[in-house]
Amino acid sequence: MGIVGVSILIASVVLIFAGIIYWAAAIQPRTERARAALPPEDAWHESGLESLREQGFALYQIVPTDHMLKAEFVFWDEYQRELGRYTSKINKSATIEYSGKTVALYIQGATVGGSAYASKVGGTSNDSIVIRDDQHVIAEVWRETAIPPIRYRFVYSGDTFEIRTGGLSPTSPGTIQRSDKQVATFRRPSLAARNTFIAFRKELPDDLKVYFCSIVLLD
C-alpha cells in the first residue's frame, strides 16, 4: 500500500471515530431525552410491555443523566417524577439516593480475588453485592450465572427474589420474581439505548423498586 493508500485509510479511520463520538455525544443523548419525555401512553407502547398494564403494573424508566464524567441514572415513574438516583463510582461501588436517604452499593466479588470491599461491608459472604446504610445491610445480592441470561438472587427483609436478564439481546425482557409470582419486567428498547423500561407491580414498596433498578443497571 502506497503513501496515498495509507493516507486514505487513516482519514477513513478518523472519520469513523469522529462519527462514533458525534453519535455518542449528541445524537444518542437527544434520543434518550426524547424517550424519557414520552407521555404515559407512548411510553407503554415504546416499552413493549403494554400487556402488563392491565395486570396491575406501573411503568417506570431508568434514565441516564447528561453528566459526561460519571455514570449517573435517575429512576422515573410514568409521570417523570424522580423515584431515586444512582451514581456509580470507579471503585466497584455506587451511591443510591431516594426519599431523602442515601445508601451505598458495594460489589465485593466482581474481580479476581474480590474487590477492596470483600468481607468489609457486612455481607454474609465475600462475593455478594451489598446495599447498606451507615447502620446495617439492607439487601444482599448474589450473581449466580456468568453468561446470559444472568440470574441474581436478591435477599431483602427476609424475602428472596430472582432477577433474570432477558438473554444475549439487551432488548429481550428480563424478569423479577418472588417464588412463582412475577413482580417486575424490564427491557431496553434498542441495542444502543441506555434507557431501561421497568414495569413494577404497584403494591411494591418504593425503596424496593429503587434497589431493583440499581441491580438491573449492573447489566
TINUMAR-385877 format. One record per residue: x, y, z of N, C-alpha, C in turn; residue in three letters. Coordinates in pm, whole numbers, padded with zeros to 5 digits, always signed. Example, Ala and Ser with C-alpha at 12.3 -4.5 7.8 and 13.67 -1.06 7.14 Angstrom:
// TINUMAR-385877
+01319-00569+00780+01230-00450+00780+01320-00330+00780ALA+01285-00225+00708+01367-00106+00714+01290+00003+00787SER
***
This chain:
// TINUMAR-385877
+00085-00119+00000+00000+00000+00000+00088+00124+00000MET+00064+00216-00095+00145+00336-00105+00105+00441-00004GLY+00176+00556-00012+00150+00666+00083+00007+00716+00070ILE-00043+00724-00053-00181+00772-00075-00281+00677-00011VAL-00258+00546-00032-00349+00448+00026-00350+00453+00178GLY-00230+00469+00238-00222+00479+00383-00294+00604+00433VAL-00276+00715+00360-00341+00840+00399-00493+00827+00394SER-00543+00761+00291-00688+00740+00279-00740+00653+00393ILE-00662+00548+00423-00702+00458+00532-00708+00533+00665LEU-00605+00614+00694-00602+00691+00819-00719+00789+00825ILE-00743+00857+00712-00853+00953+00708-00987+00884+00731ALA-01003+00764+00675-01128+00690+00693-01149+00651+00839SER-01040+00604+00902-01050+00566+01043-01086+00687+01129VAL-01023+00800+01101-01051+00923+01176-01197+00963+01159VAL-01249+00955+01038-01388+00991+01012-01484+00898+01085LEU-01450+00769+01086-01536+00672+01156-01541+00704+01304ILE-01423+00728+01364-01420+00759+01507-01490+00891+01537PHE-01475+00989+01447-01543+01117+01466-01694+01098+01462ALA-01739+01011+01372-01882+00982+01364-01934+00914+01489GLY-01856+00819+01541-01896+00750+01664-01904+00847+01781ILE-01803+00935+01793-01801+01032+01902-01919+01128+01890ILE-01948+01174+01769-02061+01266+01749-02192+01197+01786TYR-02207+01072+01745-02330+00997+01778-02345+00982+01929TRP-02234+00946+01996-02240+00923+02140-02261+01052+02218ALA-02205+01163+02168-02212+01289+02242-02335+01372+02210ALA-02392+01355+02091-02502+01442+02050-02630+01367+02017ALA-02620+01268+01931-02742+01202+01882-02801+01110+01989ILE-02718+01025+02050-02771+00931+02150-02836+01003+02268GLN-02772+01104+02330-02838+01173+02442-02970+01238+02402PRO-02977+01291+02280-03101+01354+02234-03212+01250+02223ARG-03178+01133+02172-03277+01025+02161-03321+00977+02299THR-03226+00967+02391-03258+00923+02527-03348+01023+02598GLU-03323+01153+02580-03407+01255+02643-03548+01250+02586ARG-03558+01231+02455-03690+01224+02391-03767+01103+02443ALA-03698+00991+02459-03765+00870+02509-03810+00890+02655ARG-03727+00957+02733-03760+00981+02873-03880+01074+02888ALA-03901+01161+02789-04008+01261+02797-04140+01212+02739ALA-04148+01087+02698-04271+01035+02638-04387+01040+02737LEU-04506+01078+02692-04623+01068+02780-04654+00922+02810PRO-04731+00894+02916-04753+00755+02960-04799+00660+02851PRO-04894+00701+02769-04945+00611+02665-04834+00572+02569GLU-04756+00670+02526-04647+00642+02431-04534+00564+02496ASP-04509+00591+02625-04402+00518+02694-04436+00370+02706ALA-04562+00339+02739-04603+00199+02745-04583+00131+02609TRP-04621+00200+02503-04605+00143+02368-04458+00122+02335HIS-04376+00222+02366-04232+00214+02336-04165+00103+02416GLU-04216+00079+02536-04152-00018+02624-04167-00162+02576SER-04273-00189+02500-04300-00326+02459-04360-00411+02570GLY-04403-00345+02678-04456-00417+02795-04604-00386+02819LEU-04672-00341+02715-04811-00295+02728-04905-00399+02788GLU-04878-00526+02764-04969-00630+02813-04976-00632+02966SER-04875-00574+03034-04873-00575+03180-04957-00463+03240LEU-04995-00368+03159-05065-00250+03212-05196-00287+03279ARG-05268-00382+03222-05398-00422+03276-05384-00529+03384GLU-05260-00562+03420-05238-00665+03521-05187-00608+03654GLN-05206-00478+03672-05167-00417+03799-05023-00370+03805GLY-04961-00343+03689-04824-00295+03685-04821-00146+03653PHE-04721-00076+03704-04696+00064+03672-04560+00074+03603ALA-04549+00162+03506-04428+00171+03424-04332+00276+03480LEU-04208+00236+03497-04100+00325+03539-03992+00323+03431TYR-03900+00417+03443-03792+00422+03345-03661+00460+03413GLN-03555+00388+03377-03420+00422+03421-03360+00511+03313ILE-03322+00633+03350-03284+00735+03252-03144+00786+03281VAL-03053+00784+03183-02919+00839+03205-02925+00992+03214PRO-02842+01049+03300-02834+01195+03307-02734+01245+03202THR-02719+01378+03195-02629+01437+03096-02485+01448+03144ASP-02457+01400+03265-02319+01409+03315-02226+01325+03228HIS-02120+01386+03179-02026+01317+03092-01916+01248+03172MET-01887+01294+03294-01771+01245+03368-01806+01137+03470LEU-01936+01104+03484-01973+00998+03576-02098+00928+03526LYS-02112+00802+03562-02230+00725+03523-02339+00752+03626ALA-02438+00828+03586-02546+00864+03677-02680+00840+03607GLU-02772+00781+03681-02904+00750+03627-03010+00793+03728PHE-03125+00837+03675-03239+00864+03761-03347+00760+03732VAL-03427+00731+03833-03538+00638+03819-03667+00719+03821PHE-03742+00715+03711-03864+00796+03698-03988+00708+03697TRP-04097+00761+03754-04224+00694+03735-04284+00738+03602ASP-04404+00693+03569-04458+00720+03435-04492+00867+03414GLU-04494+00947+03523-04521+01090+03512-04393+01171+03526TYR-04279+01105+03512-04146+01166+03514-04114+01231+03647GLN-04168+01173+03754-04130+01213+03889-04017+01124+03935ARG-03916+01183+03998-03797+01107+04036-03825+01018+04157GLU-03802+00889+04137-03814+00792+04245-03682+00777+04319LEU-03571+00778+04245-03440+00762+04304-03331+00799+04205GLY-03208+00791+04252-03093+00831+04168-02975+00739+04203ARG-02903+00695+04099-02790+00603+04113-02668+00669+04052TYR-02561+00680+04132-02436+00737+04083-02324+00636+04105THR-02267+00589+03995-02162+00488+04003-02027+00553+04034SER-01945+00480+04108-01809+00524+04136-01712+00428+04067LYS-01586+00469+04055-01490+00388+03979-01435+00272+04059ILE-01469+00264+04187-01408+00162+04274-01508+00053+04313ASN-01591+00010+04218-01685-00100+04241-01790-00066+04347LYS-01830+00060+04350-01934+00100+04443-02020+00206+04379SER-02133+00237+04443-02225+00338+04392-02301+00399+04507ALA-02355+00518+04483-02442+00586+04579-02584+00583+04525THR-02679+00548+04611-02820+00542+04574-02894+00642+04664ILE-02967+00734+04601-03042+00836+04674-03191+00822+04645GLU-03272+00830+04750-03417+00824+04734-03484+00871+04862TYR-03597+00939+04848-03678+00982+04963-03597+01050+05072SER-03498+01130+05033-03415+01200+05130-03310+01114+05197GLY-03295+00989+05154-03197+00898+05212-03083+00874+05113LYS-02969+00835+05166-02855+00796+05084-02801+00663+05136THR-02791+00565+05047-02733+00436+05083-02623+00405+04982VAL-02546+00302+05011-02434+00266+04924-02451+00124+04872ALA-02402+00103+04753-02397-00030+04692-02250-00069+04676LEU-02215-00188+04721-02077-00236+04712-02074-00369+04638TYR-01985-00381+04540-01965-00505+04466-01841-00573+04524ILE-01861-00683+04593-01749-00748+04661-01669-00841+04570GLN-01738-00914+04481-01669-01022+04410-01662-01007+04261GLY-01651-00884+04210-01656-00863+04065-01521-00882+03997ALA-01413-00894+04074-01281-00911+04015-01216-01037+04071THR-01109-01081+04003-01036-01198+04052-00984-01168+04192VAL-01018-01254+04285-00975-01231+04422-01065-01137+04500GLY-01172-01086+04435-01264-00997+04504-01219-00852+04498GLY-01306-00763+04542-01274-00621+04541-01222-00578+04677SER-01194-00448+04690-01142-00396+04816-01244-00405+04928ALA-01371-00429+04893-01477-00432+04993-01505-00572+05047TYR-01444-00674+04988-01473-00811+05028-01455-00829+05179ALA-01561-00881+05242-01562-00910+05386-01557-00785+05474SER-01579-00667+05415-01567-00543+05493-01697-00462+05499LYS-01804-00510+05435-01926-00428+05426-02047-00495+05490VAL-02023-00601+05567-02130-00661+05644-02210-00768+05575GLY-02167-00812+05457-02239-00919+05388-02220-01054+05455GLY-02308-01146+05424-02295-01281+05480-02191-01363+05406THR-02146-01316+05291-02037-01380+05217-01951-01271+05155SER-01834-01308+05102-01744-01207+05047-01750-01197+04895ASN-01853-01257+04833-01865-01247+04688-02001-01193+04646ASP-02070-01127+04738-02203-01075+04708-02199-00926+04676SER-02313-00873+04638-02335-00730+04622-02416-00685+04743ILE-02369-00582+04811-02432-00538+04935-02488-00397+04917VAL-02612-00378+04957-02673-00245+04966-02693-00216+05115ILE-02636-00105+05163-02640-00079+05306-02640+00071+05335ARG-02687+00106+05454-02671+00242+05502-02559+00243+05605ASP-02551+00347+05685-02442+00356+05782-02455+00257+05897ASP-02576+00201+05912-02602+00117+06029-02605-00033+05999GLN-02663-00070+05885-02685-00213+05862-02703-00244+05714HIS-02695-00374+05684-02718-00422+05546-02868-00421+05519VAL-02907-00363+05406-03047-00355+05367-03084-00471+05275ILE-02997-00500+05180-03021-00610+05085-02887-00670+05044ALA-02891-00799+05012-02770-00868+04966-02806-00948+04841GLU-02716-00943+04744-02746-00998+04612-02628-01084+04566VAL-02661-01199+04506-02559-01288+04452-02583-01307+04303TRP-02477-01290+04224-02484-01320+04081-02457-01469+04066ARG-02555-01541+04012-02548-01688+04012-02509-01749+03879GLU-02506-01672+03772-02460-01723+03643-02364-01623+03581THR-02274-01672+03497-02172-01586+03437-02204-01547+03294ALA-02292-01621+03227-02327-01591+03088-02478-01568+03080ILE-02523-01489+02983-02667-01460+02972-02748-01587+02944PRO-02871-01591+02996-02932-01490+03083-02871-01492+03224PRO-02835-01374+03272-02775-01361+03405-02885-01374+03511ILE-02856-01450+03616-02950-01463+03727-02888-01408+03854ARG-02966-01328+03926-02926-01278+04056-03023-01331+04162TYR-02971-01367+04276-03055-01397+04393-03049-01276+04485ARG-03165-01219+04511-03177-01091+04580-03252-01114+04711PHE-03188-01088+04824-03249-01111+04955-03272-00977+05023VAL-03397-00953+05061-03436-00826+05120-03543-00849+05225TYR-03517-00807+05348-03615-00812+05456-03678-00951+05471SER-03596-01054+05457-03643-01191+05475-03704-01254+05352GLY-03724-01177+05244-03780-01229+05119-03668-01252+05017ASP-03683-01356+04936-03586-01385+04831-03652-01367+04695THR-03584-01294+04607-03630-01269+04471-03526-01320+04372PHE-03571-01351+04252-03479-01384+04143-03490-01277+04036GLU-03377-01218+04002-03369-01123+03890-03302-01196+03775ILE-03368-01199+03662-03318-01275+03547-03319-01185+03423ARG-03202-01166+03362-03196-01085+03241-03254-01162+03123THR-03278-01089+03014-03350-01149+02902-03269-01244+02815GLY-03139-01236+02820-03058-01322+02734-02950-01243+02663GLY-02905-01290+02548-02796-01226+02477-02834-01088+02425LEU-02959-01070+02385-03003-00941+02331-03051-00850+02444SER-03000-00726+02451-03047-00633+02555-03195-00599+02543PRO-03252-00619+02425-03393-00585+02406-03486-00698+02450THR-03431-00813+02486-03514-00921+02539-03555-00887+02681SER-03682-00903+02717-03726-00866+02850-03669-00955+02960PRO-03630-00894+03070-03590-00967+03188-03702-00964+03290GLY-03692-01047+03392-03799-01056+03491-03744-01054+03633THR-03829-01013+03724-03801-01022+03868-03916-01099+03931ILE-03884-01206+04003-03987-01292+04059-03963-01319+04208GLN-04071-01339+04280-04066-01389+04416-04144-01519+04416ARG-04075-01630+04441-04133-01764+04423-04179-01774+04277SER-04308-01802+04253-04356-01812+04116-04436-01690+04074ASP-04427-01581+04151-04502-01459+04121-04410-01355+04058LYS-04448-01308+03940-04370-01205+03873-04403-01069+03934GLN-04298-00996+03979-04321-00866+04041-04271-00751+03954VAL-04191-00782+03852-04142-00677+03761-04090-00740+03632ALA-04092-00659+03527-04031-00695+03399-03956-00573+03348THR-03839-00593+03292-03760-00480+03244-03706-00508+03103PHE-03683-00399+03030-03640-00414+02890-03580-00284+02839ARG-03470-00296+02766-03416-00181+02692-03481-00176+02556ARG-03520-00058+02508-03596-00050+02383-03514-00069+02256PRO-03382-00059+02264-03298-00082+02146-03159-00124+02193SER-03079-00174+02100-02946-00224+02135-02857-00116+02193LEU-02869+00008+02140-02781+00116+02182-02837+00197+02298ALA-02962+00175+02333-03027+00258+02435-02967+00234+02573ALA-02951+00342+02648-02914+00330+02789-03038+00341+02877ARG-03147+00390+02822-03274+00388+02895-03318+00244+02916ASN-03380+00218+03028-03442+00087+03052-03583+00110+03105THR-03681+00047+03042-03817+00049+03094-03832-00065+03193PHE-03902-00038+03304-03923-00143+03402-04064-00129+03459ILE-04144-00234+03444-04282-00234+03491-04287-00308+03625ALA-04331-00239+03729-04341-00295+03864-04487-00317+03902PHE-04512-00419+03980-04642-00429+04045-04659-00308+04137ARG-04777-00248+04133-04798-00122+04202-04781-00133+04352LYS-04805-00252+04408-04800-00264+04553-04658-00275+04609GLU-04557-00288+04524-04420-00297+04573-04380-00167+04644LEU-04310-00175+04757-04261-00053+04823-04164+00023+04733PRO-04167+00155+04742-04080+00237+04657-03932+00210+04680ASP-03892+00185+04805-03750+00161+04828-03705+00032+04760ASP-03790-00069+04756-03755-00194+04689-03745-00172+04539LEU-03831-00089+04483-03821-00055+04340-03686+00010+04311LYS-03642+00098+04398-03513+00165+04379-03399+00064+04381VAL-03402-00031+04475-03296-00132+04483-03296-00221+04359TYR-03414-00260+04313-03422-00342+04192-03365-00267+04072PHE-03401-00140+04055-03347-00060+03945-03196-00056+03950CYS-03140-00046+04070-02995-00037+04085-02926-00166+04042SER-02986-00281+04071-02927-00409+04029-02943-00429+03879ILE-03058-00391+03825-03080-00403+03680-02974-00323+03604VAL-02932-00209+03659-02830-00127+03594-02696-00198+03578LEU-02667-00294+03663-02535-00357+03662-02511-00437+03534LEU-02620-00472+03464-02602-00544+03337-02644-00461+03218ASP
***
